[in-house]
Amino acid sequence: MTAPAAADSGPAIDVRGLVKRFGAKTVVDGFSIRVGHGRIHGFLGPNGSGKTTTIRMLCGLLTPDAGEGTCLGLDIRSQSAAIKRQVGYMTQKFSFWEDLSIAENLDFVARMYGLSDRKRRVADALERLGLGNRRRQLAGELSGGWKQRLALAACILHDPKLLLLDEPTAGVDPKARREFWDEIHALARDGLTVLVSTHYMDEAERCHAIAYLAYGRLMTEGTVDEVVARSGLHTWTIAGPDLGPLERELAGRPEVEMVAAFGARLHVSGSDGAALAAALAPLRGQPGLTVAEAEPTLEDVFIHLMNRSTDNFA
Amino acid sequence: MSARFSPARFLAILVKEFIQMRRDRLTFAMMVGIPIMQLVLFGFAINSDPKRLPTAVLAADQSVFARTIVAAMKNSGYFEIGRAVMDEAELGRLLAEGEVQFAVTIPAGFARDLQRGARPVLLVEADATDPAATSNAIAALMQVARTALDPELDGPLAHLKAGADPVDLRIHRRYNPEGITAYNVVPGLMGTILTMTMVIMTSLAVTRERERGTMENLLAMPVRPFEVMLGKIVPFILVGYVQVVIIVLAARVLFQVPIVGSLGLLSLVMILFIAANLAVGFTFSTVAKNQLQAMQMSFFFFLPSMLLSGFMFPFRGMPGWAQAIGEVLPLTHFLRIVRGILLKGNGWAEILPEIGPLLAFLVVVTVIALKRYRQTLD
């Protein structure tokens, strides 16, 4: 990976007011984002919130209906061919050729990008990802984790400056996910910018910054701490035996926006901290119950955002 | 769960199948469209007893007898007499190019010999590459030769009515003297097989990329539509040649079909025909949403190709509208080329008229394919 050149001093992604409609449905509605070089930017939001569509617009697979911007300093409308050469895009669904072997897939990609020292690059990629002894295996026979490794190897084969990953770890076991993210961080340290969509909170927490989309709109953006702080959400935990009836009771209270059971604990959250505290006050004295204020988790914040956006757009 | 047949479960499957059938509009359209197409083509377009076959006449004798014979041929309904031809070379060329089905030569001194009772020769050369197209006309011709002159044979010539025919009708079944159907069908198969496999294989090859999701990957890479199209098509051109070699060998070894013309010329022209079919397949693949639809569309193209090209039924037997459709189809022109080269020994000059329409078809379809092939996913 080469160090970012002087020309890359601007943001890697800088788009404003992107709109995409499919028929009468507006899938992305006035989306703007700036992502700095060498950053890992998480892309979160419920299913159908427009994450994939946005990523596809960024790499020139879809033409935005409105909006403008640049990707790696290149115009996303007029220079999509040049963008494609410098971007690695990993699709949500495994999209390499299952009837080609690992090495053949990589070799094909290398040829597509016209890489000069093709054989060496393919060999290096196989080596780096630990796929060397599986090179002759057909891609279709690989397990989910290996498929994902192959896809990543293929996406970074041409030394892209920007990596767009669309739910790269869906259906992959925790160890493979951990290794995948270690690799992503290693790439980012070398100057690669990464935009990654995910549904996993632990993955979101490994991003330098996150953006939350719902119904095609950007709801919030920033570091994990910023997003949590900005949510204005207050969370309490209640621990004790037999929380079932209590959970149902709390869910019906107007001050309580969400209640979720985590094993022997309830997470109770609401926007109005004082009202929530007051509502929970009677429980504090009850024997067997431990009631404590806690920091909202990212998941609490996202479900809160999701509920709110449903209200706004329903 | 009971092991017995459950009408409720059966009904559930039934309902689900109908819902899915209704959702797949194209399949539904095909299920209705293909029977309609077959009805129209078989019912209205196909006629195994072609009439009004184009006929050229070289009349070195302008007598009333010659004119009577020509008129009688016309009246039989089987012959459409075109312009008069001045020399034998032109007559030969018209037959070779397939512009006429019959060439009639009335020799000099026809009337004189007839009046002498010397039974002048009436030479009729038929393009018998397709025996089915000419057999009825030849039967009618024999009747003409026997009776057409009867009204003219009165007075001193009345005695000629008795005995042998007044003229010596000589029929030359050119290119296929024994009228062997295989001579016509086997070279024709070359075109039909190529049409079927080329269209289906390309339409599936591209649709498969979309169905499996690999198209998105391909589109995200810096590759141009023309590069994809060419790269997808060329392997099948090679497959097409393998098929051709098999058919030519079979034609030669199994069916003893004569190979009069140049195989080199044939393989050169073949590229054009194969490319035209591949472009059709590629165009289908840009429309079809899945491999099943691609198959159905290929079939929708294949059916008229087979029926209207002159492969199964004589081209000249079809009504004008069906011939017009046939003229558009690449198979029609390729059949004329391949039969011309293999059976008639045609060269460049004779096949040239068929190259133009093939080339035009290829260009138009390629442009459509490239326009339809989306570089983005919109």
Chai-1 contact restraints between the chains, C-beta under 6 A:
chainA,res_idxA,chainB,res_idxB,connection_type,confidence,min_distance_angstrom,max_distance_angstrom,comment,restraint_id
A,C59,B,A220,contact,1.0,0.0,6.0,A-B,restraint_1
A,L61,B,L219,contact,1.0,0.0,6.0,A-B,restraint_2
A,L61,B,A220,contact,1.0,0.0,6.0,A-B,restraint_3
A,L61,B,T376,contact,1.0,0.0,6.0,A-B,restraint_4
A,L61,B,L377,contact,1.0,0.0,6.0,A-B,restraint_5
A,L62,B,T376,contact,1.0,0.0,6.0,A-B,restraint_6
A,L62,B,L377,contact,1.0,0.0,6.0,A-B,restraint_7
A,L62,B,D378,contact,1.0,0.0,6.0,A-B,restraint_8
A,T63,B,T376,contact,1.0,0.0,6.0,A-B,restraint_9
A,T63,B,D378,contact,1.0,0.0,6.0,A-B,restraint_10
A,K84,B,P222,contact,1.0,0.0,6.0,A-B,restraint_11
A,R85,B,P222,contact,1.0,0.0,6.0,A-B,restraint_12
A,Y89,B,A220,contact,1.0,0.0,6.0,A-B,restraint_13
A,T91,B,E216,contact,1.0,0.0,6.0,A-B,restraint_14
A,K93,B,G213,contact,1.0,0.0,6.0,A-B,restraint_15
A,S95,B,G213,contact,1.0,0.0,6.0,A-B,restraint_16
A,S95,B,T214,contact,1.0,0.0,6.0,A-B,restraint_17
A,S95,B,E216,contact,1.0,0.0,6.0,A-B,restraint_18
A,S95,B,N217,contact,1.0,0.0,6.0,A-B,restraint_19
A,W97,B,T214,contact,1.0,0.0,6.0,A-B,restraint_20
A,M112,B,M221,contact,1.0,0.0,6.0,A-B,restraint_21
A,M112,B,V223,contact,1.0,0.0,6.0,A-B,restraint_22
